[in-house]
Amino acid sequence: MKKSFLFGTLITLATVFIITSLMFGSDTSFGSIYKMKLTSTTFNNNERLPREQAKEACGGKDISPDLDWGEIPDGTQSFAIIVQDIDTKARGGFYHWILLDIPANRTSVARGENVVGARALKNDYQHYGYTGPCPQYGEHRYSFTVYALDTAKLDVTENDLPKDIEAKAAYHAIETAKLIGVYKKYGN
């Protein structure tokens, strides 16, 4: 009886893990079975973002880095890019860039590019487009996430909060890939 219970529990846990992975995409930093990877020539995973990518108030130029995700999953109808400070004290993170409805035939975004056909929504600075890092204290990590979506246009409005937009992107994600950039304000 104990062996069958243990076996049933293991099967249930494995099923939950597989379904969760399929629903919420992959985190490429854990060596997932998915092929989509996010890379940049501007910075490497878990390394410092160049000053040019920082917010102007921190001596930067608010220029978004280049991003390349390649390996488009089957069924992808569009992509979304969401950049979030994951070390902020703000509950749920602080959003720096929300770019939606990127055409499905794209596999990259150039440095500072305004993507034709894509839709930028307000970040937590209340700006449209990319606003770079400028942490008030210490070193922060910035999660650059690309979502391969099963819809051509994500059903969100100007009034939706960034965290709600991210939740809708996660719901429609076939697959995700992440790249972490690190930034500490120069001089602190």
C-alpha positions in Angstrom: 0.0 0.0 0.0 2.8 2.4 0.9 4.6 1.8 -2.4 1.6 2.4 -4.5 0.8 5.6 -2.6 4.4 6.8 -3.1 4.3 6.0 -6.8 1.0 7.8 -7.2 2.4 10.9 -5.4 5.5 10.9 -7.7 3.3 10.6 -10.8 1.1 13.5 -9.6 4.1 15.7 -8.8 5.7 15.0 -12.2 2.4 15.8 -14.0 2.0 19.1 -12.1 5.6 20.0 -12.9 5.2 19.3 -16.6 1.9 21.2 -16.9 3.3 24.2 -15.0 6.4 24.2 -17.2 4.2 24.2 -20.4 1.9 26.9 -19.1 4.5 29.3 -17.8 7.3 28.7 -20.3 10.9 28.0 -19.5 13.6 29.7 -17.5 16.6 29.1 -19.7 19.0 29.5 -16.8 18.0 26.1 -15.5 18.8 24.2 -18.7 15.2 23.6 -19.7 14.0 21.4 -22.5 13.0 24.4 -24.5 15.1 25.8 -27.3 14.4 29.5 -27.1 17.3 31.4 -25.5 17.7 35.1 -24.9 21.1 36.6 -25.6 22.6 40.0 -26.1 25.9 41.4 -27.4 25.5 44.3 -24.9 25.8 42.2 -21.8 26.1 38.6 -20.7 23.7 36.8 -18.3 24.2 37.9 -14.6 26.8 40.5 -15.7 26.8 44.3 -15.4 24.8 46.4 -17.9 26.8 49.1 -19.5 26.2 52.7 -18.3 24.6 53.6 -21.7 21.7 51.4 -20.8 21.1 53.2 -17.4 18.6 55.9 -16.8 19.7 59.4 -17.7 19.4 60.4 -14.1 22.2 57.9 -13.4 24.5 59.1 -16.2 23.1 56.8 -18.8 21.3 57.3 -22.1 18.2 55.1 -21.6 19.2 53.1 -24.7 17.7 49.6 -24.7 20.2 46.7 -25.3 20.1 44.5 -28.3 18.2 41.2 -27.6 18.2 38.0 -29.7 16.0 35.1 -28.9 16.0 32.8 -32.0 14.4 29.4 -32.2 10.7 30.5 -32.5 8.4 27.9 -30.9 5.6 26.4 -33.0 2.4 28.3 -32.6 4.0 31.6 -31.9 1.8 34.5 -33.1 3.8 37.4 -31.4 6.4 38.2 -28.9 6.5 40.4 -25.8 9.5 41.8 -23.9 9.2 42.8 -20.3 12.1 44.2 -18.2 11.7 44.3 -14.5 13.9 45.3 -11.5 13.6 42.1 -9.3 15.5 43.6 -6.4 13.5 46.7 -5.7 11.6 47.2 -2.5 8.4 47.8 -4.6 6.0 44.9 -4.1 6.0 42.8 -7.3 9.0 44.4 -8.8 9.5 47.6 -10.8 8.9 47.6 -14.5 11.3 49.3 -16.9 10.1 48.2 -20.3 6.9 46.7 -21.7 7.0 46.0 -25.5 4.1 43.9 -26.9 2.8 42.6 -30.2 6.2 42.1 -31.7 5.6 40.4 -35.0 6.1 36.6 -34.9 8.7 36.6 -37.7 11.1 38.7 -35.5 13.9 36.9 -33.6 15.7 40.0 -32.3 15.5 43.7 -31.4 18.5 45.9 -32.2 20.1 48.3 -29.6 17.8 51.3 -29.2 15.3 50.1 -31.9 11.7 51.2 -32.1 10.2 48.0 -33.4 7.7 48.6 -36.2 4.4 47.0 -35.5 5.0 46.6 -31.8 3.2 48.4 -29.0 5.0 50.0 -26.1 3.0 50.5 -22.9 3.8 52.6 -19.9 6.4 51.4 -17.5 6.5 52.1 -13.8 8.1 55.5 -14.6 5.0 56.3 -16.6 7.1 56.4 -19.8 6.5 54.6 -23.0 9.4 52.5 -24.1 12.6 51.6 -22.3 13.8 53.4 -19.2 17.1 52.1 -17.9 18.2 51.1 -14.4 19.0 53.6 -11.6 18.8 51.9 -8.3 18.6 54.1 -5.2 20.8 51.7 -3.2 23.1 48.8 -3.9 23.3 46.5 -6.8 20.0 45.4 -8.5 19.2 42.6 -11.0 17.1 43.4 -14.0 15.2 40.5 -15.6 14.9 40.8 -19.4 12.2 38.3 -20.4 10.9 37.5 -23.9 7.6 35.8 -24.2 6.6 33.7 -27.3 2.8 34.2 -27.3 -0.1 32.3 -28.7 -1.9 35.5 -29.7 -1.0 38.1 -32.3 -2.2 41.0 -30.0 -2.2 40.8 -26.2 -5.6 42.0 -24.9 -4.4 44.8 -22.6 -5.0 48.5 -22.4 -3.2 51.7 -21.5 -4.8 51.5 -18.1 -3.6 48.0 -17.2 -0.8 47.9 -14.6 2.5 46.4 -15.6 2.1 43.5 -13.3 -1.3 42.6 -14.8 0.2 42.9 -18.3 3.0 40.5 -17.3 0.4 38.1 -15.9 -1.5 38.1 -19.2 1.7 37.6 -21.1 2.6 34.6 -18.9 -0.9 33.2 -19.4 -0.5 33.3 -23.2 3.2 32.2 -23.2 4.1 29.2 -25.2 7.7 29.7 -24.0 9.8 32.3 -22.3 13.5 33.0 -22.1 15.3 35.3 -19.6 18.5 37.2 -19.4 19.6 38.9 -16.2 21.5 42.2 -16.2 23.1 43.7 -13.1 23.4 47.4 -12.3 24.8 49.4 -9.4 24.7 53.2 -9.6 28.3 54.4 -10.3 29.7 56.0 -7.1 27.5 54.1 -4.6 
